């Protein structure tokens, strides 16, 4: 049974994102989606499911995989706005999984993060693999969507 962090789908079929997840401590990467992905998580956890799952994709499939991958008493945290996600009430009720989420409170964390960057205790550059001028913001979004980039850094 695995006890370390596990990276689930989203970008996990994208090799640069797999390397990034491993660099941040992921011990296993589940590339399967849907029922196959849930089965893989259950296998890694001795049939129990994950203690907690973070869902950041916002699709019906990704949300249901997150809920079904969590163990009873576990939790699913989600950030951002779901894209036409419909939660089946009875399944959620009987899963005994806590669902917590909302918008990321970025402004609350910015001063601390800026301080950590300036002190060199964190390196935000690890996630940026494409740099573009600000007027090419649309290309940055396209590159991330098409998995040509993990994250784009825009310069004025």
Helices and strands as residue ranges (DSSP letters): E 6-7, H 15-23, E 28-29, H 34-44, E 50-55, H 60-69, E 70-79, H 89-95, E 98-102, H 106-119, G 124-126, E 128-133, G 134-136, H 137-145, E 151-155
